Amino acid sequence: METETATRWLSDTEQSAWRTHLDVSRLLTHQLEKDLQPFGLTMNDYEILVNLSESDDQRMRMSDLAAATLQSKSRLSHQITRMETAGLVRRINCESDRRGLYAVLTELGSETMREVAPHHVESVRRHFMDLLSPEALTELHAALTPIAEHLRGRRGKL
C-alpha cells in the first residue's frame, strides 16, 4: 500500500525565487540566441562548436557530444546535418568502432568560432556578468554549484 505524503508547497519567498529563476533562464537564453542570429547560429550550434573547438583534435564521438549537449542522438544527428550543410562540421567514421561516428570541426567552423566567440562573450557580459557585483557573482556560483552537481549526478539516472 502506497503511503500518501503531504505536498511541500513553495513558500511565497521560494515561489518568487523559482519564478525569477525561470524568467531569467528563458529571457537570458532568448537574448543570447538573438545575439547569435546575425552570425546564422543558434545556441545549440554555438554549444556544439564550443565543445568541438575545446576537444582534442577538434572532434568528438557523436554519442559523447550528445551527452555533453544534453541532446538525444537523433536530435543531435539532425543538428549536425544542418551544420554540415553550412560547412561548420563534418562527420567521419571512428577507426576503432565501425559503427561510431565523430563530429569534426571544419576550418570554416574554426573561423566561425574565432569570429563569433568575442561577440558571444560580450553578450554574456552585457546581459549577465556586468549586472552582478563580484560578491553577488561569488554567492550565485556558490548557490548554484550544489544544484548543478545534484543534476549532473542524476543525468545517468534520467
C-alpha positions as CSV (number, residue, x, y, z in Angstrom):
1,M,0.0,0.0,0.0
2,E,1.4,3.4,-1.0
3,T,1.8,6.0,1.7
4,E,0.4,9.4,0.9
5,T,2.7,12.3,1.9
6,A,1.7,15.9,2.1
7,T,2.8,18.2,-0.7
8,R,5.5,20.6,0.4
9,W,4.2,23.7,-1.4
10,L,6.5,26.5,-2.1
11,S,6.5,29.5,0.3
12,D,6.0,32.9,-1.1
13,T,9.7,33.5,-1.0
14,E,10.5,30.2,-2.6
15,Q,7.8,30.7,-5.3
16,S,9.2,34.2,-6.1
17,A,12.8,32.9,-6.3
18,W,11.7,30.0,-8.5
19,R,9.7,32.1,-10.9
20,T,12.5,34.7,-11.1
21,H,15.0,31.9,-11.9
22,L,12.6,30.7,-14.7
23,D,12.2,34.2,-16.1
24,V,16.0,34.9,-16.1
25,S,16.7,31.5,-17.7
26,R,14.2,32.0,-20.5
27,L,15.0,35.7,-21.1
28,L,18.8,35.3,-21.0
29,T,18.7,32.3,-23.3
30,H,16.4,34.2,-25.7
31,Q,18.7,37.3,-25.6
32,L,21.9,35.2,-26.2
33,E,20.2,33.4,-29.1
34,K,19.1,36.7,-30.6
35,D,22.7,38.0,-30.4
36,L,23.9,34.9,-32.3
37,Q,21.4,35.4,-35.1
38,P,23.5,37.8,-37.2
39,F,26.0,35.0,-37.4
40,G,23.4,32.5,-38.6
41,L,23.9,30.4,-35.4
42,T,21.6,29.1,-32.7
43,M,22.6,28.5,-29.1
44,N,22.7,24.8,-30.0
45,D,25.0,25.4,-32.9
46,Y,27.3,27.5,-30.7
47,E,27.3,25.0,-27.9
48,I,28.4,22.3,-30.4
49,L,31.1,24.5,-31.9
50,V,32.4,25.3,-28.4
51,N,32.5,21.6,-27.4
52,L,34.3,20.6,-30.6
53,S,36.7,23.6,-30.5
54,E,37.7,22.6,-26.9
55,S,38.1,18.9,-27.7
56,D,41.3,17.0,-28.7
57,D,41.7,17.2,-32.4
58,Q,38.6,19.3,-32.5
59,R,36.4,16.2,-32.7
60,M,34.1,14.2,-30.5
61,R,32.2,11.0,-30.8
62,M,28.6,11.7,-31.6
63,S,27.4,9.9,-28.5
64,D,29.8,12.0,-26.3
65,L,28.7,15.2,-28.0
66,A,25.0,14.2,-27.5
67,A,25.7,13.7,-23.8
68,A,27.7,16.9,-23.4
69,T,24.9,19.0,-25.0
70,L,22.1,17.1,-23.4
71,Q,20.5,16.2,-26.8
72,S,19.1,12.9,-27.9
73,K,21.3,11.1,-30.5
74,S,18.5,11.7,-33.1
75,R,18.2,15.4,-32.4
76,L,22.0,15.8,-32.5
77,S,22.2,13.9,-35.8
78,H,19.7,16.4,-37.3
79,Q,21.6,19.3,-35.8
80,I,24.9,18.0,-37.2
81,T,23.3,17.5,-40.6
82,R,22.3,21.2,-40.7
83,M,25.8,22.2,-39.5
84,E,27.4,20.0,-42.2
85,T,25.3,21.7,-44.8
86,A,26.6,25.1,-43.6
87,G,30.2,23.7,-43.7
88,L,30.8,24.1,-40.0
89,V,31.4,20.4,-39.1
90,R,31.7,17.1,-40.8
91,R,31.3,13.5,-39.8
92,I,33.9,10.9,-40.0
93,N,33.9,7.2,-39.2
94,C,35.6,6.0,-36.0
95,E,38.6,3.8,-36.8
96,S,38.2,1.7,-33.6
97,D,34.5,1.2,-33.9
98,R,33.0,1.0,-37.4
99,R,29.5,1.9,-36.0
100,G,30.8,5.0,-34.3
101,L,31.0,8.5,-35.8
102,Y,32.9,11.6,-34.9
103,A,31.7,15.1,-35.4
104,V,34.7,17.2,-36.5
105,L,35.1,21.0,-36.6
106,T,36.0,22.2,-40.1
107,E,38.2,25.1,-40.9
108,L,35.1,27.2,-41.5
109,G,33.8,26.1,-38.1
110,S,37.1,27.2,-36.5
111,E,37.0,30.5,-38.3
112,T,33.3,31.0,-37.2
113,M,34.3,30.3,-33.6
114,R,37.1,32.9,-33.8
115,E,34.7,35.4,-35.2
116,V,31.7,34.7,-33.0
117,A,33.2,34.0,-29.6
118,P,34.2,37.6,-28.8
119,H,30.7,38.7,-29.6
120,H,29.1,36.0,-27.6
121,V,31.3,36.7,-24.6
122,E,30.4,40.4,-24.8
123,S,26.7,39.4,-24.9
124,V,27.2,37.3,-21.8
125,R,28.9,40.2,-20.1
126,R,26.3,42.8,-21.1
127,H,23.3,40.7,-20.2
128,F,24.6,38.8,-17.1
129,M,28.1,39.3,-15.7
130,D,28.1,43.1,-15.7
131,L,24.8,43.2,-13.9
132,L,26.2,41.4,-10.8
133,S,28.7,42.6,-8.3
134,P,31.8,40.4,-7.7
135,E,30.3,39.4,-4.4
136,A,26.9,38.5,-5.9
137,L,28.6,36.5,-8.6
138,T,30.5,34.6,-5.9
139,E,27.3,34.0,-4.0
140,L,25.4,32.9,-7.1
141,H,28.2,30.5,-8.0
142,A,28.1,29.0,-4.5
143,A,24.3,28.7,-4.5
144,L,24.1,27.1,-8.0
145,T,27.0,24.6,-7.6
146,P,25.2,22.1,-5.4
147,I,22.2,22.1,-7.8
148,A,24.4,21.5,-10.8
149,E,26.3,18.7,-9.0
150,H,23.0,17.1,-8.0
151,L,21.6,17.3,-11.5
152,R,24.8,16.1,-13.1
153,G,24.8,13.1,-10.8
154,R,21.2,12.3,-11.8
155,R,21.9,12.5,-15.6
156,G,22.7,8.9,-15.9
157,K,19.5,8.0,-14.0
158,L,17.1,10.1,-16.1
